Amino acid sequence: MHTAESIENSIVKKYKKTIWGRFIKGLKEYRLINAGDKVAVCISGGKDSMLMAKCIQRLQKYSDVPFGAEYIVMDPGYSKANRRRIIDSADLLGIPIKIFESDIFGAVVNVEQSPCYLCARMRRGYLYSFAKSIGCNKIALGHHFDDVIETILMGMLYGGQVQTMLPKLHSTNFEGMELIRPLYLVREADIISWRNYNELSFLRCACRFTERTANAFAPGDVSKREEIKQLIAALKKVNPNVDINIFRSVENVNLDTLISYHNKDEYHSFLDKFDD
């Protein structure tokens, strides 16, 4: 039986390079946690947020940078069984969670147009609000490297735009608050490996909409994100570095080679300087 200590030790020993090293690199490279911060570590009950919580908990013990952390769980209307699974997982990992309530599932369950988008927006608002009420200046979400590159491709193929999921953001509605993504450079395959190595079982998606529609799709039907995930997996069979190249494509944007681009409401075209 794995213990909280052995699970934590696996992060810095067996997964030192693939998880802990990339976690630390992301924190340093994007300056995600600074001295004096108080971070609300947002736990959904899935593998990503649980790993993030353990990484931040470990960091808090040994870091030279003093910071605070609160491990928060928003219950948007989970079933009793799913709520219990989150509590049991947190107990096993030694994570001291604080649970607060909302009724987001009830608000979006009958929404036909983009319920997942609306749910995500509402969740973020509740998380910011609760985090600020307990004295935090940042919320940490468990998005990982694969989420980032999938977002890039989804924007290009379905949104007709070049954009990415940034490692940190200022809140537009909660002054002084930031959103950070500590697992930004950690790959999902390594998170899955860590979970399996420690024989852990976490929630996947526990929303009422998913439960209601899980059996409604025809065989082979997948979400747009899953479609992109499958596309990247197929491309990697030909070019194993395709994921990192997608990531670097938004690090190495050359404005002189773009037909047009915009910064907020300010638009520019290559024609603006073509005859200079």
N, C-alpha and C positions, 0 to 999 in steps of 0.2 A: 504494500500500500504506500503510495507516494504521500509525502507530507508537504506542508507549506514550505518548509525549509529546503527540502530536496527539489521541489518544483522551482523555487527561486534560484537555487544553486545551478540548476540545469541551464538557466538563461545565461549565466556568466561563465559557465564551464563548457558544456557540450555545445551550446549555441553562442559562444562568446563572439565569434566572427560574424555569423549570419544574422543574429538578432541583437545582442548587446552592443556590438561594435557599430552597427548601423543605427541603432537607437541613439547612441552617444554622438555619432557623427551628425545626425540630423539636428539634435539639440544644439550642438556647437555651430554648425554651418548656418543655421537659420535663426540662431539666438532665441530659442523657444522658451527657455526658463531662466530667469535672472534672479539675482539675490533679492530677497524680500517679496517675491511673488507668493501668492497663495492660489494654488491651482485646484479647480474643481475637476476631478478625474471622472468623466462621465461613463458609466458602465451600463451597457444594454443587456448583458448576460451572454453575449457571443464571445467567440475565441479572441477576436481582435481587441476588444475593450478590456477583457480580463488579462490578456498579456500586457497591454499598456499599463494597467493598474499595477501589476507585479513589477514591471520595469521602473515605474515612477516610485513605487514603494522602496525598491532596492536603492535607487538613486538617492532618495531622501535620507537613507541610513548612512551612506558613505560619501556623499558629495561634499566638496569644499564650498559649494555655493549654498548658503542657507535659504531654504524656501519651505512653504507650507503646502499641504495637500489635504483635500477632503474627497472621499470616494463616494460619489453620489449615484443613486439609481432612481430614475423617474419611472414610476409605475403608471403607464398611460391607459391602463385597463387590462392588464395581463390576467389570464385565468389563474386560479389559485395554484394550480400545478406548476405553471411557468414561473410565477413569482417565487414559489418554494425552490425551484431549481436554481434560480439566481442566488437566493440566500444560501443554499447549500454549497454552491460553487464558491461563493465568496468566503464562506466558513472554511472550506477545504484549503483555499489558497491563503487564508489568513488576512483577508482584506476587510477592514472595518467600514462597512458601507452605511450610508444614510439614505433611507428611502423616503421619497415624497410622492404625493399623488397628483394625477391630472386625469382628465377624461378625454384625451385626444382620440383614442380608438372610437369612442362613442360619437365624436364630432365628425369623423371622416369615414366611418364604415359605410354610409349610404351615398358617399360622393362618387360619382361615376367618372368624372374627368380628373385624371392625375391624382388619385388619393395618396399615393406614396410621396409625391412632391409636397402636397399640402401637409401630410403627417410630419415630414422631415422639417419643414419650416416651423410648424407649431412646436415640435419637440425642442428645436433650438431656442425658441423664445422662452419656453418654460425653463430650460436648462440655464440660460443666461440669468433669468430672473431669480431663480433659486440660488444659483452660485453667488450672485451679487448680495443676496440677503444674508448669506453666511460669511461675508467678508472676502470672497475670492475676487481676483482681478482677471483670471483667465479660466476658460473651460478647455479641457483636453478631450479630443475625439479620437477614435481608434482607426481612422482611415490609414491604409497602408500603400505601398508602392504600386501595387496592381490597381488599386482604386484610382490612382493618379493617372496612369497611362491609359486606363479604360476611359476615363473622363476626357482625356485629350482626343482619343479617336472618336468617341461619341459626339463630341463637339464638331469635329470635322465632317464625319459621315452623315450625321443626322441633324446637326445644328447649323452647318455651313459657316463655322467660325473656328478660329484658332484660340483656344483658351485652356487653362489648366486649373487643377485644384491646388491652391497655394498652401504652403506649410503653415502660414499663420495669417489671420485677418483681424482688422479692427471691427468691432461691432458697430453697426450703423444706428442701432436703436438703444444700446445700453452703453452710455458714456463711460470711458475708462476700461471697458472690457475687451479682451482679445480671445480669439479662438486659435488653438494650436493643435498640430497634428504630430505627436511625437514619434509615431511609427512610419513617418513619411518615406523613409528609405528602406523599410523592412518589407521583404517579399512575402506574399501570402503563403507560398509553398513552405517557407520556413516556419511560419506561424502554425500551419497544419502539422508539420513535423514535430514541433514542440508539444502541441496538444496530444498527438498520438503517442509520443515517447513517454509522456507522463500519464497516459491512460485517462485523459480528461474528456468529459462530455459536456458541451455547452449548448445553449439555445442557438437556433438559427434565426428564423423570423417567426415571432410569436404574435403577430398582429391578427386581428379578427378578419381583415380583408383577405389576407393570405390563406387563412384557414377556410374561409368561405369559398374561395375560388380555386383552391389547390387542385381540385379534381375536375375543374370546368374546362380546362384547356385540352385541345386535341393533342395526341402524341406528337412530340417533336416541337411543339410551341415553346418558345423561350422568350424571356424579356430581352429588351435591347441591350442591357448591360451583359447578360449572359451570352448573347450573340457576339458581342465584341470580345468577350473573354475567350470564346471558342475560336474566333478569328485570330486573335493574338497567339493562341496555342498552336494553331495550324501554321502561322508564319514562322514561329520559333523552330518548327521542324526543319525549315529550310535555312533560317538564319537565327541561331541561338541568341544573338545579341539584339534582336529586333526590339525587345522591350526597353532596354537601356537606350537604344537609338531613338525610340519614340520620346523618351524622357528628355534626352539631350536636345531634341529638335526644338523644344520650347525654352531651353537654356541658351541656345545659340541662334536666336532669331536675328537676322540681318535686315534691318528696316529698309536698306537701300535696294533690296531685292523684292520687296512687296509691292503689289499693285496698289493697295491702299491699306490703311490702318487707322485706328482711332484710339484716342486717350480720353476716356469719359465721353464728353459731348464734342470733342474737337477731332475733326476728321482730316486726314491727309491722303493725298494721291501721289504716285510717282511722277505725275505730270507737273506737280507744283515746282519741282526743281529740275525738270527734264532739260530745259534750255539754258540753265545757268552755266 
